[in-house]
Amino acid sequence: IQIVYPPCQVSQFQHNQVLTKNSKHRENVILSIGQFRPEKDHVLQIEALAKFLEEHPRWKGRVKLVLIGSCRGESDRQRLEHLKGLAESHHWDTSTIEFVVNQPYSVVQSWLSKASMGIHTMWNEHFGIGIVEMMAAGVIAIAHNSGGPRSDIVSTTESERSGFLASTAEEYADSIHRVLETLSAEEIA
């Protein structure tokens, strides 16, 4: 018996792999990649950022959530407007949150080369190709603690850590903090 994973082209990211060894070339960007569909749970990403900034106010103005995705139709566009409204309710501008909508893949690749971490909040995702792309590009993944990300992609044992898993806004906020503090410590070293 062999496990066959869904195909995911990652060779275009090999030259971008800088992970923690060259994290100073990355920005404090939390990158989200996924269509603006309800199951992607972008609301949880905004709640996580709000919780993180509430608990760690020194990071206000120093970290940014970038949500990249497409809208398939009117319901997705309405969902996107709701997400923008949530951001406005926190009084965030584009220095804290940015929505990148219906852009070519080259724009995604550009953000993957700049971001320091990625966030993925879909519960029970079958696999998570976006997570694999993030990791291949050297972006530290924070994925939902369920489904394919937990069973097939993200290892959280300290000796083989390939990212972080979370389920709640608090757990995502804690993971964001751990990544940023680790990267900050490495820049000083």
FIPAGU-630598 format. One line per field, with one value per residue (C-alpha): residue number from 0; x, y, z. Coordinates in steps of 0.5 Angstrom, whole numbers, plus 2048, in hexadecimal, padded with zeros to 3 digits. Layout:
<rs>
seq: (NUM, ...)
east: (X, ...)
north: (Y, ...)
up: (Z, ...)
</rs>
This chain:
<rs>
seq: (0, 1, 2, 3, 4, 5, 6, 7, 8, 9, 10, 11, 12, 13, 14, 15, 16, 17, 18, 19, 20, 21, 22, 23, 24, 25, 26, 27, 28, 29, 30, 31, 32, 33, 34, 35, 36, 37, 38, 39, 40, 41, 42, 43, 44, 45, 46, 47, 48, 49, 50, 51, 52, 53, 54, 55, 56, 57, 58, 59, 60, 61, 62, 63, 64, 65, 66, 67, 68, 69, 70, 71, 72, 73, 74, 75, 76, 77, 78, 79, 80, 81, 82, 83, 84, 85, 86, 87, 88, 89, 90, 91, 92, 93, 94, 95, 96, 97, 98, 99, 100, 101, 102, 103, 104, 105, 106, 107, 108, 109, 110, 111, 112, 113, 114, 115, 116, 117, 118, 119, 120, 121, 122, 123, 124, 125, 126, 127, 128, 129, 130, 131, 132, 133, 134, 135, 136, 137, 138, 139, 140, 141, 142, 143, 144, 145, 146, 147, 148, 149, 150, 151, 152, 153, 154, 155, 156, 157, 158, 159, 160, 161, 162, 163, 164, 165, 166, 167, 168, 169, 170, 171, 172, 173, 174, 175, 176, 177, 178, 179, 180, 181, 182, 183, 184, 185, 186, 187, 188)
east: (800, 803, 800, 7FF, 7FE, 7FB, 800, 802, 808, 80D, 813, 812, 813, 819, 81D, 819, 81A, 81D, 81A, 81D, 824, 822, 81C, 81F, 81D, 816, 810, 80C, 806, 801, 7FF, 7F8, 7F7, 7F0, 7E9, 7E5, 7E0, 7DD, 7E1, 7E7, 7E5, 7E9, 7E5, 7E9, 7EF, 7ED, 7EB, 7F2, 7F5, 7F1, 7F3, 7FA, 7FA, 7F6, 7FB, 801, 800, 807, 806, 801, 803, 809, 805, 800, 7FB, 7FA, 7F4, 7F5, 7EF, 7EA, 7E3, 7DE, 7D8, 7D4, 7D3, 7DB, 7DB, 7D6, 7DB, 7E1, 7DD, 7DB, 7E2, 7E4, 7DF, 7E2, 7E9, 7E6, 7E2, 7E9, 7EC, 7F1, 7F3, 7F8, 7FE, 7FA, 7F6, 7F6, 7F1, 7F4, 7EE, 7EE, 7F5, 7FA, 7FE, 804, 801, 801, 808, 80A, 807, 80A, 811, 80F, 80B, 80E, 808, 802, 7FB, 7F6, 7EF, 7EB, 7E8, 7EA, 7ED, 7EE, 7F5, 7F7, 7FB, 7FC, 7FF, 804, 806, 807, 80C, 80F, 810, 813, 80D, 80C, 805, 800, 7FA, 7F4, 7F5, 7F0, 7F0, 7F6, 7FA, 7FA, 7FB, 7FF, 803, 804, 809, 809, 80E, 814, 819, 815, 811, 80F, 809, 804, 7FD, 7F7, 7F0, 7ED, 7EF, 7F3, 7F7, 7F8, 7FA, 7FF, 802, 803, 806, 80B, 80D, 80E, 812, 817, 818, 819, 81E, 822, 823, 826, 82B)
north: (800, 807, 80E, 812, 81A, 81F, 822, 828, 82C, 82F, 82F, 837, 838, 835, 83B, 83F, 83A, 83E, 83C, 83E, 83E, 845, 847, 84E, 84E, 84D, 852, 851, 84F, 849, 847, 843, 840, 83D, 83F, 843, 83E, 83C, 836, 83A, 83D, 844, 847, 842, 845, 84C, 84A, 847, 84E, 852, 84D, 84D, 855, 856, 851, 854, 85B, 85C, 859, 85E, 861, 85C, 856, 855, 850, 84F, 84B, 849, 846, 846, 847, 842, 846, 84B, 847, 847, 84E, 84F, 84B, 84F, 856, 853, 851, 858, 85B, 857, 85A, 861, 85F, 85E, 865, 861, 864, 861, 861, 85C, 858, 858, 854, 852, 84F, 84C, 84D, 849, 843, 848, 84C, 846, 844, 84B, 84B, 844, 847, 84D, 849, 846, 842, 83F, 83E, 839, 838, 833, 82E, 827, 829, 822, 824, 82C, 82D, 834, 832, 82E, 834, 838, 833, 832, 83A, 83A, 83D, 83A, 837, 838, 833, 830, 82B, 826, 822, 822, 827, 823, 81C, 81D, 824, 828, 824, 827, 823, 828, 823, 823, 82A, 82C, 831, 832, 830, 833, 833, 839, 841, 840, 83A, 83E, 844, 840, 83D, 844, 847, 841, 841, 849, 848, 843, 847, 84D, 849, 846, 84D, 850, 84A)
up: (800, 7FE, 800, 7FA, 7FC, 7F7, 7F2, 7F4, 7F0, 7F4, 7F0, 7EF, 7F6, 7F7, 7F6, 7FB, 801, 806, 80C, 813, 811, 80D, 810, 810, 808, 80A, 80C, 812, 80E, 810, 809, 808, 801, 7FF, 7FC, 800, 801, 808, 80A, 809, 810, 80E, 814, 819, 816, 817, 81E, 81F, 81D, 822, 828, 826, 826, 82C, 830, 82D, 82B, 82A, 823, 821, 81A, 81A, 817, 811, 80F, 808, 805, 7FE, 7FA, 7F5, 7F5, 7F1, 7F1, 7F5, 7FB, 7FC, 7FA, 800, 804, 803, 804, 80B, 80C, 80A, 80F, 815, 813, 814, 81A, 81D, 81A, 816, 80F, 80A, 80E, 813, 80E, 806, 802, 7FB, 7F6, 7F0, 7EE, 7EA, 7ED, 7EC, 7F1, 7F6, 7F5, 7F6, 7FD, 7FE, 7FD, 802, 808, 80E, 810, 80D, 810, 80E, 812, 80E, 813, 810, 80A, 806, 804, 804, 7FD, 800, 806, 802, 7FD, 803, 806, 800, 7FF, 806, 80A, 811, 810, 816, 814, 817, 81B, 817, 811, 80C, 80F, 816, 813, 80D, 80C, 813, 818, 81F, 822, 825, 821, 81A, 81B, 814, 817, 81C, 81D, 820, 821, 824, 824, 82A, 827, 821, 824, 829, 823, 81F, 825, 826, 81E, 81F, 825, 822, 81C, 820, 825, 81E, 81B, 822, 822)
</rs>
